[in-house]
Amino acid sequence: MSKDPAFLFYTSDFLVGVSDLTMEERGQYITLMCLQHTKGHLSAKNIKIAVGDVSPDVLAKFLVDSDGLYYNERLEQ
């Protein structure tokens, strides 16, 4: 079965969820969400390459799996 090329994006949920983030942090967050959708759970190296020094507030929106990889639980669902 092929992977869905898109994920649901609810604008009002996103805006509420990032209301405490700066514009730079919002960019990091949406970039990591897109990367997770295309590549799966993310290593610290993937994150560093994609967004540089990730904000602790952005990283807090991701959980860590048993392999030490980061993922957003809501996107996972």
PDB file of N, H, CA, C and O in Angstrom:
ATOM      1  N   MET A   1       0.844  -1.179   0.000  1.00  0.00           N
ATOM      2  CA  MET A   1       0.000   0.000   0.000  1.00  0.00           C
ATOM      3  C   MET A   1       0.889   1.243   0.000  1.00  0.00           C
ATOM      4  O   MET A   1       1.832   1.334   0.787  1.00  0.00           O
ATOM      5  N   SER A   2       0.596   2.176  -0.862  1.00  0.00           N
ATOM      6  H   SER A   2      -0.169   2.101  -1.502  1.00  0.00           H
ATOM      7  CA  SER A   2       1.432   3.368  -0.956  1.00  0.00           C
ATOM      8  C   SER A   2       1.090   4.371   0.144  1.00  0.00           C
ATOM      9  O   SER A   2      -0.021   4.392   0.675  1.00  0.00           O
ATOM     10  N   LYS A   3       2.067   5.187   0.463  1.00  0.00           N
ATOM     11  H   LYS A   3       2.969   5.170   0.032  1.00  0.00           H
ATOM     12  CA  LYS A   3       1.907   6.199   1.509  1.00  0.00           C
ATOM     13  C   LYS A   3       1.081   7.363   0.982  1.00  0.00           C
ATOM     14  O   LYS A   3       1.247   7.794  -0.159  1.00  0.00           O
ATOM     15  N   ASP A   4       0.198   7.860   1.819  1.00  0.00           N
ATOM     16  H   ASP A   4       0.063   7.510   2.746  1.00  0.00           H
ATOM     17  CA  ASP A   4      -0.600   9.027   1.464  1.00  0.00           C
ATOM     18  C   ASP A   4       0.334  10.217   1.278  1.00  0.00           C
ATOM     19  O   ASP A   4       1.176  10.468   2.140  1.00  0.00           O
ATOM     20  N   PRO A   5       0.209  10.960   0.171  1.00  0.00           N
ATOM     21  CA  PRO A   5       1.119  12.078  -0.071  1.00  0.00           C
ATOM     22  C   PRO A   5       0.782  13.336   0.732  1.00  0.00           C
ATOM     23  O   PRO A   5       1.452  14.359   0.583  1.00  0.00           O
ATOM     24  N   ALA A   6      -0.237  13.273   1.573  1.00  0.00           N
ATOM     25  H   ALA A   6      -0.781  12.442   1.694  1.00  0.00           H
ATOM     26  CA  ALA A   6      -0.649  14.455   2.343  1.00  0.00           C
ATOM     27  C   ALA A   6      -1.094  14.034   3.737  1.00  0.00           C
ATOM     28  O   ALA A   6      -1.376  12.862   3.986  1.00  0.00           O
ATOM     29  N   PHE A   7      -1.153  15.005   4.636  1.00  0.00           N
ATOM     30  H   PHE A   7      -0.924  15.957   4.434  1.00  0.00           H
ATOM     31  CA  PHE A   7      -1.737  14.764   5.954  1.00  0.00           C
ATOM     32  C   PHE A   7      -2.701  15.893   6.256  1.00  0.00           C
ATOM     33  O   PHE A   7      -2.565  16.997   5.729  1.00  0.00           O
ATOM     34  N   LEU A   8      -3.679  15.610   7.111  1.00  0.00           N
ATOM     35  H   LEU A   8      -3.790  14.713   7.539  1.00  0.00           H
ATOM     36  CA  LEU A   8      -4.667  16.626   7.461  1.00  0.00           C
ATOM     37  C   LEU A   8      -3.993  17.747   8.239  1.00  0.00           C
ATOM     38  O   LEU A   8      -3.190  17.509   9.141  1.00  0.00           O
ATOM     39  N   PHE A   9      -4.334  18.950   7.876  1.00  0.00           N
ATOM     40  H   PHE A   9      -4.986  19.144   7.143  1.00  0.00           H
ATOM     41  CA  PHE A   9      -3.750  20.125   8.518  1.00  0.00           C
ATOM     42  C   PHE A   9      -4.890  21.070   8.874  1.00  0.00           C
ATOM     43  O   PHE A   9      -5.469  21.726   8.008  1.00  0.00           O
ATOM     44  N   TYR A  10      -5.195  21.123  10.155  1.00  0.00           N
ATOM     45  H   TYR A  10      -4.724  20.590  10.858  1.00  0.00           H
ATOM     46  CA  TYR A  10      -6.270  21.984  10.628  1.00  0.00           C
ATOM     47  C   TYR A  10      -5.660  23.315  11.060  1.00  0.00           C
ATOM     48  O   TYR A  10      -4.960  23.394  12.070  1.00  0.00           O
ATOM     49  N   THR A  11      -5.932  24.337  10.291  1.00  0.00           N
ATOM     50  H   THR A  11      -6.500  24.272   9.470  1.00  0.00           H
ATOM     51  CA  THR A  11      -5.272  25.624  10.507  1.00  0.00           C
ATOM     52  C   THR A  11      -5.523  26.198  11.895  1.00  0.00           C
ATOM     53  O   THR A  11      -4.597  26.705  12.528  1.00  0.00           O
ATOM     54  N   SER A  12      -6.755  26.127  12.374  1.00  0.00           N
ATOM     55  H   SER A  12      -7.507  25.716  11.860  1.00  0.00           H
ATOM     56  CA  SER A  12      -7.024  26.713  13.690  1.00  0.00           C
ATOM     57  C   SER A  12      -6.316  25.926  14.796  1.00  0.00           C
ATOM     58  O   SER A  12      -5.822  26.523  15.753  1.00  0.00           O
ATOM     59  N   ASP A  13      -6.259  24.597  14.677  1.00  0.00           N
ATOM     60  H   ASP A  13      -6.660  24.112  13.900  1.00  0.00           H
ATOM     61  CA  ASP A  13      -5.528  23.794  15.660  1.00  0.00           C
ATOM     62  C   ASP A  13      -4.041  24.141  15.633  1.00  0.00           C
ATOM     63  O   ASP A  13      -3.400  24.246  16.679  1.00  0.00           O
ATOM     64  N   PHE A  14      -3.503  24.316  14.435  1.00  0.00           N
ATOM     65  H   PHE A  14      -4.023  24.231  13.585  1.00  0.00           H
ATOM     66  CA  PHE A  14      -2.087  24.667  14.312  1.00  0.00           C
ATOM     67  C   PHE A  14      -1.810  26.007  14.970  1.00  0.00           C
ATOM     68  O   PHE A  14      -0.874  26.135  15.759  1.00  0.00           O
ATOM     69  N   LEU A  15      -2.619  27.003  14.647  1.00  0.00           N
ATOM     70  H   LEU A  15      -3.380  26.900  14.006  1.00  0.00           H
ATOM     71  CA  LEU A  15      -2.393  28.344  15.192  1.00  0.00           C
ATOM     72  C   LEU A  15      -2.496  28.376  16.711  1.00  0.00           C
ATOM     73  O   LEU A  15      -1.722  29.069  17.370  1.00  0.00           O
ATOM     74  N   VAL A  16      -3.444  27.632  17.270  1.00  0.00           N
ATOM     75  H   VAL A  16      -4.073  27.068  16.735  1.00  0.00           H
ATOM     76  CA  VAL A  16      -3.558  27.547  18.731  1.00  0.00           C
ATOM     77  C   VAL A  16      -2.342  26.830  19.303  1.00  0.00           C
ATOM     78  O   VAL A  16      -1.797  27.241  20.327  1.00  0.00           O
ATOM     79  N   GLY A  17      -1.920  25.756  18.640  1.00  0.00           N
ATOM     80  H   GLY A  17      -2.363  25.422  17.808  1.00  0.00           H
ATOM     81  CA  GLY A  17      -0.795  24.963  19.125  1.00  0.00           C
ATOM     82  C   GLY A  17       0.546  25.658  19.077  1.00  0.00           C
ATOM     83  O   GLY A  17       1.462  25.293  19.814  1.00  0.00           O
ATOM     84  N   VAL A  18       0.675  26.663  18.214  1.00  0.00           N
ATOM     85  H   VAL A  18      -0.070  26.960  17.616  1.00  0.00           H
ATOM     86  CA  VAL A  18       1.958  27.369  18.087  1.00  0.00           C
ATOM     87  C   VAL A  18       1.890  28.797  18.606  1.00  0.00           C
ATOM     88  O   VAL A  18       2.798  29.589  18.356  1.00  0.00           O
ATOM     89  N   SER A  19       0.838  29.130  19.315  1.00  0.00           N
ATOM     90  H   SER A  19       0.100  28.486  19.517  1.00  0.00           H
ATOM     91  CA  SER A  19       0.661  30.514  19.776  1.00  0.00           C
ATOM     92  C   SER A  19       1.779  30.981  20.703  1.00  0.00           C
ATOM     93  O   SER A  19       2.008  32.183  20.841  1.00  0.00           O
ATOM     94  N   ASP A  20       2.468  30.049  21.332  1.00  0.00           N
ATOM     95  H   ASP A  20       2.281  29.073  21.220  1.00  0.00           H
ATOM     96  CA  ASP A  20       3.561  30.413  22.231  1.00  0.00           C
ATOM     97  C   ASP A  20       4.935  30.295  21.569  1.00  0.00           C
ATOM     98  O   ASP A  20       5.961  30.393  22.242  1.00  0.00           O
ATOM     99  N   LEU A  21       4.955  30.085  20.250  1.00  0.00           N
ATOM    100  H   LEU A  21       4.121  30.005  19.703  1.00  0.00           H
ATOM    101  CA  LEU A  21       6.216  29.954  19.522  1.00  0.00           C
ATOM    102  C   LEU A  21       6.490  31.200  18.691  1.00  0.00           C
ATOM    103  O   LEU A  21       5.570  31.867  18.219  1.00  0.00           O
ATOM    104  N   THR A  22       7.765  31.497  18.525  1.00  0.00           N
ATOM    105  H   THR A  22       8.513  30.955  18.909  1.00  0.00           H
ATOM    106  CA  THR A  22       8.149  32.591  17.635  1.00  0.00           C
ATOM    107  C   THR A  22       7.940  32.138  16.190  1.00  0.00           C
ATOM    108  O   THR A  22       7.697  30.959  15.933  1.00  0.00           O
ATOM    109  N   MET A  23       8.035  33.078  15.251  1.00  0.00           N
ATOM    110  H   MET A  23       8.232  34.036  15.459  1.00  0.00           H
ATOM    111  CA  MET A  23       7.886  32.724  13.842  1.00  0.00           C
ATOM    112  C   MET A  23       8.979  31.746  13.418  1.00  0.00           C
ATOM    113  O   MET A  23       8.711  30.824  12.646  1.00  0.00           O
ATOM    114  N   GLU A  24      10.195  31.929  13.905  1.00  0.00           N
ATOM    115  H   GLU A  24      10.412  32.677  14.532  1.00  0.00           H
ATOM    116  CA  GLU A  24      11.279  30.988  13.584  1.00  0.00           C
ATOM    117  C   GLU A  24      10.951  29.596  14.109  1.00  0.00           C
ATOM    118  O   GLU A  24      11.153  28.602  13.411  1.00  0.00           O
ATOM    119  N   GLU A  25      10.447  29.524  15.336  1.00  0.00           N
ATOM    120  H   GLU A  25      10.283  30.331  15.903  1.00  0.00           H
ATOM    121  CA  GLU A  25      10.088  28.228  15.920  1.00  0.00           C
ATOM    122  C   GLU A  25       8.931  27.585  15.154  1.00  0.00           C
ATOM    123  O   GLU A  25       8.904  26.366  14.988  1.00  0.00           O
ATOM    124  N   ARG A  26       7.990  28.382  14.692  1.00  0.00           N
ATOM    125  H   ARG A  26       8.012  29.372  14.827  1.00  0.00           H
ATOM    126  CA  ARG A  26       6.888  27.842  13.892  1.00  0.00           C
ATOM    127  C   ARG A  26       7.424  27.223  12.607  1.00  0.00           C
ATOM    128  O   ARG A  26       6.952  26.174  12.168  1.00  0.00           O
ATOM    129  N   GLY A  27       8.401  27.873  12.016  1.00  0.00           N
ATOM    130  H   GLY A  27       8.785  28.725  12.372  1.00  0.00           H
ATOM    131  CA  GLY A  27       9.030  27.327  10.811  1.00  0.00           C
ATOM    132  C   GLY A  27       9.736  26.011  11.090  1.00  0.00           C
ATOM    133  O   GLY A  27       9.657  25.076  10.293  1.00  0.00           O
ATOM    134  N   GLN A  28      10.424  25.937  12.219  1.00  0.00           N
ATOM    135  H   GLN A  28      10.488  26.696  12.867  1.00  0.00           H
ATOM    136  CA  GLN A  28      11.074  24.686  12.603  1.00  0.00           C
ATOM    137  C   GLN A  28      10.037  23.582  12.792  1.00  0.00           C
ATOM    138  O   GLN A  28      10.218  22.455  12.331  1.00  0.00           O
ATOM    139  N   TYR A  29       8.967  23.921  13.467  1.00  0.00           N
ATOM    140  H   TYR A  29       8.820  24.836  13.842  1.00  0.00           H
ATOM    141  CA  TYR A  29       7.932  22.932  13.788  1.00  0.00           C
ATOM    142  C   TYR A  29       7.286  22.372  12.527  1.00  0.00           C
ATOM    143  O   TYR A  29       7.202  21.153  12.376  1.00  0.00           O
ATOM    144  N   ILE A  30       6.834  23.220  11.630  1.00  0.00           N
ATOM    145  H   ILE A  30       6.903  24.210  11.753  1.00  0.00           H
ATOM    146  CA  ILE A  30       6.157  22.726  10.431  1.00  0.00           C
ATOM    147  C   ILE A  30       7.138  21.968   9.536  1.00  0.00           C
ATOM    148  O   ILE A  30       6.754  21.005   8.872  1.00  0.00           O
ATOM    149  N   THR A  31       8.404  22.397   9.515  1.00  0.00           N
ATOM    150  H   THR A  31       8.717  23.179  10.054  1.00  0.00           H
ATOM    151  CA  THR A  31       9.417  21.678   8.749  1.00  0.00           C
ATOM    152  C   THR A  31       9.599  20.268   9.291  1.00  0.00           C
ATOM    153  O   THR A  31       9.658  19.310   8.520  1.00  0.00           O
ATOM    154  N   LEU A  32       9.687  20.134  10.609  1.00  0.00           N
ATOM    155  H   LEU A  32       9.639  20.912  11.235  1.00  0.00           H
ATOM    156  CA  LEU A  32       9.859  18.810  11.211  1.00  0.00           C
ATOM    157  C   LEU A  32       8.621  17.943  11.033  1.00  0.00           C
ATOM    158  O   LEU A  32       8.733  16.729  10.867  1.00  0.00           O
ATOM    159  N   MET A  33       7.450  18.555  11.065  1.00  0.00           N
ATOM    160  H   MET A  33       7.359  19.541  11.200  1.00  0.00           H
ATOM    161  CA  MET A  33       6.221  17.789  10.817  1.00  0.00           C
ATOM    162  C   MET A  33       6.228  17.223   9.396  1.00  0.00           C
ATOM    163  O   MET A  33       5.914  16.052   9.183  1.00  0.00           O
ATOM    164  N   CYS A  34       6.589  18.062   8.435  1.00  0.00           N
ATOM    165  H   CYS A  34       6.845  19.013   8.608  1.00  0.00           H
ATOM    166  CA  CYS A  34       6.644  17.604   7.041  1.00  0.00           C
ATOM    167  C   CYS A  34       7.699  16.518   6.867  1.00  0.00           C
ATOM    168  O   CYS A  34       7.475  15.532   6.166  1.00  0.00           O
ATOM    169  N   LEU A  35       8.841  16.703   7.503  1.00  0.00           N
ATOM    170  H   LEU A  35       9.023  17.505   8.072  1.00  0.00           H
ATOM    171  CA  LEU A  35       9.913  15.715   7.418  1.00  0.00           C
ATOM    172  C   LEU A  35       9.483  14.385   8.032  1.00  0.00           C
ATOM    173  O   LEU A  35       9.755  13.325   7.469  1.00  0.00           O
ATOM    174  N   GLN A  36       8.823  14.436   9.169  1.00  0.00           N
ATOM    175  H   GLN A  36       8.602  15.297   9.627  1.00  0.00           H
ATOM    176  CA  GLN A  36       8.330  13.199   9.777  1.00  0.00           C
ATOM    177  C   GLN A  36       7.330  12.510   8.854  1.00  0.00           C
ATOM    178  O   GLN A  36       7.353  11.287   8.722  1.00  0.00           O
ATOM    179  N   HIS A  37       6.465  13.274   8.224  1.00  0.00           N
ATOM    180  H   HIS A  37       6.447  14.268   8.332  1.00  0.00           H
ATOM    181  CA  HIS A  37       5.474  12.679   7.322  1.00  0.00           C
ATOM    182  C   HIS A  37       6.143  11.957   6.158  1.00  0.00           C
ATOM    183  O   HIS A  37       5.674  10.903   5.727  1.00  0.00           O
ATOM    184  N   THR A  38       7.230  12.516   5.652  1.00  0.00           N
ATOM    185  H   THR A  38       7.612  13.371   6.002  1.00  0.00           H
ATOM    186  CA  THR A  38       7.889  11.905   4.498  1.00  0.00           C
ATOM    187  C   THR A  38       8.892  10.820   4.869  1.00  0.00           C
ATOM    188  O   THR A  38       9.057   9.854   4.124  1.00  0.00           O
ATOM    189  N   LYS A  39       9.568  10.967   6.016  1.00  0.00           N
ATOM    190  H   LYS A  39       9.433  11.752   6.621  1.00  0.00           H
ATOM    191  CA  LYS A  39      10.646  10.040   6.361  1.00  0.00           C
ATOM    192  C   LYS A  39      10.371   9.147   7.566  1.00  0.00           C
ATOM    193  O   LYS A  39      11.094   8.175   7.786  1.00  0.00           O
ATOM    194  N   GLY A  40       9.340   9.458   8.351  1.00  0.00           N
ATOM    195  H   GLY A  40       8.753  10.248   8.172  1.00  0.00           H
ATOM    196  CA  GLY A  40       9.091   8.691   9.569  1.00  0.00           C
ATOM    197  C   GLY A  40       9.754   9.358  10.764  1.00  0.00           C
ATOM    198  O   GLY A  40      10.078  10.545  10.723  1.00  0.00           O
ATOM    199  N   HIS A  41       9.954   8.590  11.828  1.00  0.00           N
ATOM    200  H   HIS A  41       9.691   7.626  11.861  1.00  0.00           H
ATOM    201  CA  HIS A  41      10.555   9.134  13.044  1.00  0.00           C
ATOM    202  C   HIS A  41      11.931   9.706  12.729  1.00  0.00           C
ATOM    203  O   HIS A  41      12.639   9.205  11.855  1.00  0.00           O
ATOM    204  N   LEU A  42      12.300  10.754  13.446  1.00  0.00           N
ATOM    205  H   LEU A  42      11.726  11.161  14.156  1.00  0.00           H
ATOM    206  CA  LEU A  42      13.484  11.539  13.119  1.00  0.00           C
ATOM    207  C   LEU A  42      14.607  11.369  14.133  1.00  0.00           C
ATOM    208  O   LEU A  42      14.376  11.367  15.343  1.00  0.00           O
ATOM    209  N   SER A  43      15.802  11.230  13.630  1.00  0.00           N
ATOM    210  H   SER A  43      15.989  11.232  12.648  1.00  0.00           H
ATOM    211  CA  SER A  43      16.964  11.195  14.516  1.00  0.00           C
ATOM    212  C   SER A  43      17.369  12.632  14.851  1.00  0.00           C
ATOM    213  O   SER A  43      16.955  13.579  14.182  1.00  0.00           O
ATOM    214  N   ALA A  44      18.168  12.773  15.877  1.00  0.00           N
ATOM    215  H   ALA A  44      18.505  12.004  16.420  1.00  0.00           H
ATOM    216  CA  ALA A  44      18.690  14.091  16.235  1.00  0.00           C
ATOM    217  C   ALA A  44      19.482  14.672  15.060  1.00  0.00           C
ATOM    218  O   ALA A  44      19.461  15.882  14.836  1.00  0.00           O
ATOM    219  N   LYS A  45      20.176  13.815  14.315  1.00  0.00           N
ATOM    220  H   LYS A  45      20.192  12.832  14.497  1.00  0.00           H
ATOM    221  CA  LYS A  45      20.938  14.269  13.151  1.00  0.00           C
ATOM    222  C   LYS A  45      20.002  14.802  12.066  1.00  0.00           C
ATOM    223  O   LYS A  45      20.276  15.848  11.475  1.00  0.00           O
ATOM    224  N   ASN A  46      18.887  14.085  11.793  1.00  0.00           N
ATOM    225  H   ASN A  46      18.665  13.236  12.273  1.00  0.00           H
ATOM    226  CA  ASN A  46      17.904  14.568  10.812  1.00  0.00           C
ATOM    227  C   ASN A  46      17.395  15.952  11.189  1.00  0.00           C
ATOM    228  O   ASN A  46      17.265  16.835  10.342  1.00  0.00           O
ATOM    229  N   ILE A  47      17.112  16.121  12.462  1.00  0.00           N
ATOM    230  H   ILE A  47      17.218  15.404  13.151  1.00  0.00           H
ATOM    231  CA  ILE A  47      16.572  17.395  12.955  1.00  0.00           C
ATOM    232  C   ILE A  47      17.613  18.500  12.788  1.00  0.00           C
ATOM    233  O   ILE A  47      17.294  19.594  12.324  1.00  0.00           O
ATOM    234  N   LYS A  48      18.843  18.213  13.164  1.00  0.00           N
ATOM    235  H   LYS A  48      19.102  17.324  13.542  1.00  0.00           H
ATOM    236  CA  LYS A  48      19.928  19.201  13.062  1.00  0.00           C
ATOM    237  C   LYS A  48      20.141  19.635  11.613  1.00  0.00           C
ATOM    238  O   LYS A  48      20.314  20.822  11.336  1.00  0.00           O
ATOM    239  N   ILE A  49      20.129  18.682  10.701  1.00  0.00           N
ATOM    240  H   ILE A  49      19.989  17.718  10.926  1.00  0.00           H
ATOM    241  CA  ILE A  49      20.321  18.993   9.277  1.00  0.00           C
ATOM    242  C   ILE A  49      19.166  19.841   8.760  1.00  0.00           C
ATOM    243  O   ILE A  49      19.374  20.781   7.993  1.00  0.00           O
ATOM    244  N   ALA A  50      17.946  19.509   9.182  1.00  0.00           N
ATOM    245  H   ALA A  50      17.776  18.745   9.805  1.00  0.00           H
ATOM    246  CA  ALA A  50      16.756  20.192   8.655  1.00  0.00           C
ATOM    247  C   ALA A  50      16.576  21.602   9.191  1.00  0.00           C
ATOM    248  O   ALA A  50      16.228  22.509   8.435  1.00  0.00           O
ATOM    249  N   VAL A  51      16.808  21.801  10.488  1.00  0.00           N
ATOM    250  H   VAL A  51      17.091  21.064  11.102  1.00  0.00           H
ATOM    251  CA  VAL A  51      16.467  23.100  11.091  1.00  0.00           C
ATOM    252  C   VAL A  51      17.598  23.723  11.907  1.00  0.00           C
ATOM    253  O   VAL A  51      17.405  24.780  12.508  1.00  0.00           O
ATOM    254  N   GLY A  52      18.755  23.105  11.940  1.00  0.00           N
ATOM    255  H   GLY A  52      18.912  22.246  11.452  1.00  0.00           H
ATOM    256  CA  GLY A  52      19.848  23.649  12.742  1.00  0.00           C
ATOM    257  C   GLY A  52      19.601  23.395  14.220  1.00  0.00           C
ATOM    258  O   GLY A  52      19.156  22.314  14.606  1.00  0.00           O
ATOM    259  N   ASP A  53      19.888  24.378  15.032  1.00  0.00           N
ATOM    260  H   ASP A  53      20.250  25.256  14.718  1.00  0.00           H
ATOM    261  CA  ASP A  53      19.674  24.238  16.475  1.00  0.00           C
ATOM    262  C   ASP A  53      18.187  24.388  16.770  1.00  0.00           C
ATOM    263  O   ASP A  53      17.647  25.494  16.765  1.00  0.00           O
ATOM    264  N   VAL A  54      17.545  23.269  17.025  1.00  0.00           N
ATOM    265  H   VAL A  54      17.984  22.371  17.029  1.00  0.00           H
ATOM    266  CA  VAL A  54      16.103  23.281  17.255  1.00  0.00           C
ATOM    267  C   VAL A  54      15.795  23.877  18.628  1.00  0.00           C
ATOM    268  O   VAL A  54      16.503  23.631  19.605  1.00  0.00           O
ATOM    269  N   SER A  55      14.749  24.645  18.674  1.00  0.00           N
ATOM    270  H   SER A  55      14.174  24.845  17.881  1.00  0.00           H
ATOM    271  CA  SER A  55      14.299  25.253  19.924  1.00  0.00           C
ATOM    272  C   SER A  55      13.801  24.176  20.885  1.00  0.00           C
ATOM    273  O   SER A  55      13.139  23.230  20.459  1.00  0.00           O
ATOM    274  N   PRO A  56      14.108  24.305  22.168  1.00  0.00           N
ATOM    275  CA  PRO A  56      13.567  23.358  23.153  1.00  0.00           C
ATOM    276  C   PRO A  56      12.026  23.341  23.149  1.00  0.00           C
ATOM    277  O   PRO A  56      11.418  22.298  23.387  1.00  0.00           O
ATOM    278  N   ASP A  57      11.408  24.485  22.882  1.00  0.00           N
ATOM    279  H   ASP A  57      11.902  25.333  22.689  1.00  0.00           H
ATOM    280  CA  ASP A  57       9.942  24.534  22.842  1.00  0.00           C
ATOM    281  C   ASP A  57       9.392  23.741  21.662  1.00  0.00           C
ATOM    282  O   ASP A  57       8.331  23.127  21.772  1.00  0.00           O
ATOM    283  N   VAL A  58      10.090  23.747  20.551  1.00  0.00           N
ATOM    284  H   VAL A  58      10.952  24.246  20.462  1.00  0.00           H
ATOM    285  CA  VAL A  58       9.679  22.955  19.390  1.00  0.00           C
ATOM    286  C   VAL A  58       9.901  21.471  19.684  1.00  0.00           C
ATOM    287  O   VAL A  58       9.019  20.647  19.438  1.00  0.00           O
ATOM    288  N   LEU A  59      11.055  21.140  20.200  1.00  0.00           N
ATOM    289  H   LEU A  59      11.771  21.808  20.400  1.00  0.00           H
ATOM    290  CA  LEU A  59      11.380  19.747  20.491  1.00  0.00           C
ATOM    291  C   LEU A  59      10.412  19.153  21.509  1.00  0.00           C
ATOM    292  O   LEU A  59      10.169  17.946  21.502  1.00  0.00           O
ATOM    293  N   ALA A  60       9.858  19.990  22.383  1.00  0.00           N
ATOM    294  H   ALA A  60      10.055  20.970  22.388  1.00  0.00           H
ATOM    295  CA  ALA A  60       8.900  19.516  23.384  1.00  0.00           C
ATOM    296  C   ALA A  60       7.601  19.031  22.745  1.00  0.00           C
ATOM    297  O   ALA A  60       6.817  18.343  23.398  1.00  0.00           O
ATOM    298  N   LYS A  61       7.363  19.375  21.494  1.00  0.00           N
ATOM    299  H   LYS A  61       8.000  19.934  20.964  1.00  0.00           H
ATOM    300  CA  LYS A  61       6.160  18.930  20.797  1.00  0.00           C
ATOM    301  C   LYS A  61       6.332  17.538  20.192  1.00  0.00           C
ATOM    302  O   LYS A  61       5.428  17.031  19.528  1.00  0.00           O
ATOM    303  N   PHE A  62       7.478  16.931  20.418  1.00  0.00           N
ATOM    304  H   PHE A  62       8.212  17.344  20.957  1.00  0.00           H
ATOM    305  CA  PHE A  62       7.791  15.604  19.896  1.00  0.00           C
ATOM    306  C   PHE A  62       8.105  14.659  21.056  1.00  0.00           C
ATOM    307  O   PHE A  62       8.687  15.061  22.063  1.00  0.00           O
ATOM    308  N   LEU A  63       7.715  13.421  20.895  1.00  0.00           N
ATOM    309  H   LEU A  63       7.242  13.095  20.077  1.00  0.00           H
ATOM    310  CA  LEU A  63       8.050  12.368  21.842  1.00  0.00           C
ATOM    311  C   LEU A  63       9.261  11.613  21.315  1.00  0.00           C
ATOM    312  O   LEU A  63       9.645  11.772  20.156  1.00  0.00           O
ATOM    313  N   VAL A  64       9.859  10.797  22.166  1.00  0.00           N
ATOM    314  H   VAL A  64       9.547  10.668  23.108  1.00  0.00           H
ATOM    315  CA  VAL A  64      11.002   9.980  21.771  1.00  0.00           C
ATOM    316  C   VAL A  64      10.592   8.519  21.857  1.00  0.00           C
ATOM    317  O   VAL A  64      10.077   8.070  22.882  1.00  0.00           O
ATOM    318  N   ASP A  65      10.823   7.775  20.776  1.00  0.00           N
ATOM    319  H   ASP A  65      11.241   8.139  19.944  1.00  0.00           H
ATOM    320  CA  ASP A  65      10.456   6.360  20.773  1.00  0.00           C
ATOM    321  C   ASP A  65      11.555   5.518  21.430  1.00  0.00           C
ATOM    322  O   ASP A  65      12.554   6.058  21.904  1.00  0.00           O
ATOM    323  N   SER A  66      11.367   4.207  21.454  1.00  0.00           N
ATOM    324  H   SER A  66      10.555   3.769  21.068  1.00  0.00           H
ATOM    325  CA  SER A  66      12.314   3.308  22.123  1.00  0.00           C
ATOM    326  C   SER A  66      13.680   3.265  21.439  1.00  0.00           C
ATOM    327  O   SER A  66      14.656   2.806  22.032  1.00  0.00           O
ATOM    328  N   ASP A  67      13.753   3.741  20.192  1.00  0.00           N
ATOM    329  H   ASP A  67      12.959   4.114  19.710  1.00  0.00           H
ATOM    330  CA  ASP A  67      15.027   3.798  19.474  1.00  0.00           C
ATOM    331  C   ASP A  67      15.701   5.165  19.581  1.00  0.00           C
ATOM    332  O   ASP A  67      16.741   5.399  18.965  1.00  0.00           O
ATOM    333  N   GLY A  68      15.104   6.069  20.368  1.00  0.00           N
ATOM    334  H   GLY A  68      14.259   5.879  20.868  1.00  0.00           H
ATOM    335  CA  GLY A  68      15.677   7.400  20.531  1.00  0.00           C
ATOM    336  C   GLY A  68      15.332   8.353  19.402  1.00  0.00           C
ATOM    337  O   GLY A  68      15.967   9.398  19.257  1.00  0.00           O
ATOM    338  N   LEU A  69      14.326   8.005  18.594  1.00  0.00           N
ATOM    339  H   LEU A  69      13.810   7.157  18.712  1.00  0.00           H
ATOM    340  CA  LEU A  69      13.909   8.852  17.472  1.00  0.00           C
ATOM    341  C   LEU A  69      12.724   9.709  17.878  1.00  0.00           C
ATOM    342  O   LEU A  69      11.910   9.305  18.709  1.00  0.00           O
ATOM    343  N   TYR A  70      12.630  10.886  17.292  1.00  0.00           N
ATOM    344  H   TYR A  70      13.291  11.214  16.617  1.00  0.00           H
ATOM    345  CA  TYR A  70      11.594  11.858  17.638  1.00  0.00           C
ATOM    346  C   TYR A  70      10.400  11.727  16.707  1.00  0.00           C
ATOM    347  O   TYR A  70      10.544  11.456  15.515  1.00  0.00           O
ATOM    348  N   TYR A  71       9.204  11.929  17.287  1.00  0.00           N
ATOM    349  H   TYR A  71       9.087  12.150  18.255  1.00  0.00           H
ATOM    350  CA  TYR A  71       7.989  11.915  16.480  1.00  0.00           C
ATOM    351  C   TYR A  71       6.899  12.704  17.173  1.00  0.00           C
ATOM    352  O   TYR A  71       6.846  12.782  18.400  1.00  0.00           O
ATOM    353  N   ASN A  72       6.033  13.287  16.363  1.00  0.00           N
ATOM    354  H   ASN A  72       6.076  13.224  15.366  1.00  0.00           H
ATOM    355  CA  ASN A  72       4.881  13.996  16.878  1.00  0.00           C
ATOM    356  C   ASN A  72       3.736  12.998  16.944  1.00  0.00           C
ATOM    357  O   ASN A  72       3.362  12.394  15.938  1.00  0.00           O
ATOM    358  N   GLU A  73       3.187  12.835  18.133  1.00  0.00           N
ATOM    359  H   GLU A  73       3.491  13.326  18.950  1.00  0.00           H
ATOM    360  CA  GLU A  73       2.165  11.799  18.345  1.00  0.00           C
ATOM    361  C   GLU A  73       0.898  12.054  17.518  1.00  0.00           C
ATOM    362  O   GLU A  73       0.325  11.116  16.965  1.00  0.00           O
ATOM    363  N   ARG A  74       0.468  13.286  17.432  1.00  0.00           N
ATOM    364  H   ARG A  74       0.934  14.048  17.881  1.00  0.00           H
ATOM    365  CA  ARG A  74      -0.748  13.572  16.688  1.00  0.00           C
ATOM    366  C   ARG A  74      -0.573  13.290  15.196  1.00  0.00           C
ATOM    367  O   ARG A  74      -1.480  12.765  14.551  1.00  0.00           O
ATOM    368  N   LEU A  75       0.575  13.634  14.660  1.00  0.00           N
ATOM    369  H   LEU A  75       1.311  14.061  15.185  1.00  0.00           H
ATOM    370  CA  LEU A  75       0.848  13.336  13.257  1.00  0.00           C
ATOM    371  C   LEU A  75       0.920  11.830  13.044  1.00  0.00           C
ATOM    372  O   LEU A  75       0.491  11.325  12.007  1.00  0.00           O
ATOM    373  N   GLU A  76       1.450  11.130  14.003  1.00  0.00           N
ATOM    374  H   GLU A  76       1.798  11.541  14.846  1.00  0.00           H
ATOM    375  CA  GLU A  76       1.557   9.675  13.925  1.00  0.00           C
ATOM    376  C   GLU A  76       0.181   9.026  13.780  1.00  0.00           C
ATOM    377  O   GLU A  76       0.021   8.039  13.063  1.00  0.00           O
ATOM    378  N   GLN A  77      -0.806   9.593  14.468  1.00  0.00           N
ATOM    379  H   GLN A  77      -0.676  10.396  15.050  1.00  0.00           H
ATOM    380  CA  GLN A  77      -2.155   9.047  14.410  1.00  0.00           C
ATOM    381  C   GLN A  77      -2.742   9.329  13.052  1.00  0.00           C
ATOM    382  O   GLN A  77      -3.883   8.952  12.782  1.00  0.00           O
TER     383      GLN A  77
END
